[in-house]
């Protein structure tokens, strides 16, 4: 639940802040009449994201075990690629995001009503599809049941509530620090999702080494224990880890964490001014 709540909070807040910028610009420039077009684009993007998650869930359920593992492993790796790109993209473009979005809105207003719907749709759909894919992969690795989805939903609802409070200036939040810290945590979560994806590919017999374990601490950390479930749900720790899983985890986490730590933080102050 905790890992999915973090994903929902982080991604949901990004999407919510983008919507806040679009709405604030229209309100500030006296174009409240164009707000329904923004909400139409946002609604379409949300529907697309939910539809993508539903298609992934229903399509995988109808496959054989090996096909499910192959699909799950492949999409987990794709999801890790997307979330890694997103984390670095946010740090790089946060300072100019507000100005870029306002420029797109101004151009869309001059192009006609449909153009603004498209701007809102594309701005939110990118975040929504990334969130749907990564949440699906993280939920698969956390196991079946309502708990992972509940965590994701709570994170998304909290993100909307925080964005609303920021928009009305009810609370102040250091968004630069927030995105920096949550980005670092997501890198750790992504490393676990990648390792789980490799394990899926091993179970699908696409990759070798399923029986070759780097370590097995199941006696010390039983998967059924509360702390075993906590480690599994937060960082995808597996008590019985293959050499290939361990290698994938290290090969991702060490260089990505290093690059993330050495990049200067681009605190998104402009978002706070929206």
N, C-alpha and C positions, 0 to 999 in steps of 0.2 A: 504493500500500500504506500509506503513512504516514498519509494522511488517513483511510482506513477504519480503520486501527489506532487512531487517536485517537478516532474515533466509537465503536468497539467498547469501548475502555477507559473512556471517559467514561460512556456509557450503561450499559455492563455494570456499572460500579462503583456507579452510582446504584441499579440494580435489586438488586445484591448486598447493598448496605447496607440497603435496605428489608427484604430477607429476613432479614438479620442482626438487625435490630430486632425483627421478629416472633418469631424463634427465641429471642433473648435474653430477651424479656419472658416467654415461656412457661416457659423454664428457670428464670428468677429467681422466678417465682410458683409454682413447683412443679407446672406443668401440662404435663409432658413427654408425657403421654398424648395431648395435642392436636397434637403435632408432625406426625404423619402427615397431618393435615388441611391443615396449612400446605404441606407438600411436594406434596400432591395439587393444591392450587391453583396452586403455582408450576409444576408439570409441565404443567398445562393451559394456563397462560399462555405457557410456552415453546413448546408444540405449536402454539398459535394463531399466535404470531409467526412460527415457521418455515413454517407453512402459508400465511400471508399473503405471505411472501417467495417461496414456491414458486409461488403463484397469479400473482403479478405477473410472474415470470420466464416461466412457461409460456404465460400468456395473451398477453403481448406478442410472443412468438416466432411466434405463429400469425397475426399481423396483417400487413397490407401495410406497405411502408416508410413511407409518409406517416402511416398510422394509428399505427405504432410511435412515430414522432417526436412525433405529437400526444399520445399517451398519456404518453410519457416526459417531454415538456416540461411537461405539466399536473401530473403527479405530482411532478416536481422542484420546482415552485413550491409545491405543497401541502406537500412535505417541508420546504422552507425555512421555511414558516409554522409547522409543528409544532416544529422544532428551535429556532426563535427564541422561541416561547412557552415551551418547556422550559427554555432557558437562563435566562430572566428568572424563571420560576416557581421554579426551584431557589434562586436568590438571595433571593427574597422569602420563601419558606416553610421554608428550611433550619433555622432556629432552632426552629421548632415542629413539624417533621416527626415527630420521635420521639414527642412527647406525643400528637399526633394519631393516629398509628398504634396506639399502645398503648391509646388510648381506643376505637378501632374494634375491636381484639382483645378487649378486656374486654366490649364490647357483644355481639360475636359469640359469645363463650363462653357468655354468658347466653341467647342466642337458640337455641343448638343447634349440632350438629356441622357442618351444611351451611353455616351462616353464616360460619364461620371459613374454609372453603374458598373462599367467594366473596370475602372480604376479601383473602386472599392472592392470589387470581386477579386481582382488579381492580387491586391495588397493583402487581403485576408486569406485567400485560398492557398497561397504559398505556405503561410504559417500553418493553416489548418491541415493540409495534406502531409506536411512534415510531421505534425503532431500525431495525426491518425496513424501513420506508418510506424513511428517510433513507439507510440503507446501500444500498438498491436504487438510489436516485437517484444516490448518489455512485459506485456501481459502474458504472452505465450511463455516467456522464460520464468515468470513468477508462478505459473500454474493456473489451472482453471478455477472457476468460482467467482463470486461477486466481489471479493476483497480488492483485487487489483483495479477493477473498473471503478469501484467506489472511491478508491484513492485518487484516481485520475479525475473523476467528477468533482470531488471536493477541491482538488487543486485548481480546476478550471473555474469553479464558482468563486473561490477565494480570489483568483486573478481578476475576475470581472468586478468583484466588490472593491478590491484595492484600486483598480483603474478608475472606478466611479468616484472614490474618495479623492484620488489625485486630481481628477478633472474638476471637482467642486472645490479643490484646495482645502478639504477637510483635514487631510493628513499630508505630511511631508515625508518623502522617502528618497534616500540616496540611491537613485537608480543605477548610477555607475557602479557602486559597490555591490548592489543587489545582483546585477547581471554578471559581474565578475565572479562573485562567490558561487552563484548557481551554475554558471558556466563551468567552473572547475569541478563542481559536484557532478554535473552531467557528463563530463569527460570520464569520470570514474564509473558512472553508471553505464556509459557507452562501452567501456572496456569489458564490463561484465556481459553485456548483450552480445558483443562480438564473440566472446568465449563461448557463450551459449549457442550462438549461431554455428560456430565450428563444431560443437558437440552434436547439434542437429544433423549437420552434414556427415559426421562420422556415423551416426545412427542410420542415416539414409544410405550408407555404404558408398558415399561419394568421395569421402576422405578416409584414409586408413588410420589405424592406431586407436580404435575404440577401447581395446583391452589393455593398452599400454598406459598405465597410470603413473603420473608424476608423483602423486601422493594420495593417500586415502585416510582421512581423519574422521571417518563416519562414527567411530567409537567415541571420539572426543566431542565431535559436533554432529550429533544425530540430526538428520534432515527433519525429523518430526518434532524436535525440540523447539522451544520458543526462540532461542538464540540462533538455532539453525535456520528457522523460518525468517528471522529478522535479517540475517546475513544474505539469505537467498533473495529476499524481497527488496533489499536496498542495493547491494552491489553484485548480485547474481553469483555469490560464492557457492561453489559446489564442493562438498567434502571429498568427493572422489573425482579428481581432475586429471584428465589425460595430459600427456606431454604436449600435444598439439594445442589443446586449449590454453595451457599455461604459456606456451610460446606466443600464441596470438594475443593473449592478454598483455604480456610484457611488451611485445612488439608494437602494440597500439599505445598503451598507457605511457610508457617512458618518453617516446619522442613527442607525442601530442601534448602531454603535460608540460614538457620542457618548452615547447614552442608557445604554448598558451601563457606560461608564467613569464616568459621573456618579452612578450609583446606588450607595449605600453597600453594602459587602459584608456579607452576612448569613452569617458563618462558621458552618458547621454543626457546632458543638462537641458538640451532643447526639448526633450520630451517632458521635462518637469514644467516647462514654461507653457505647455499646451493647455 
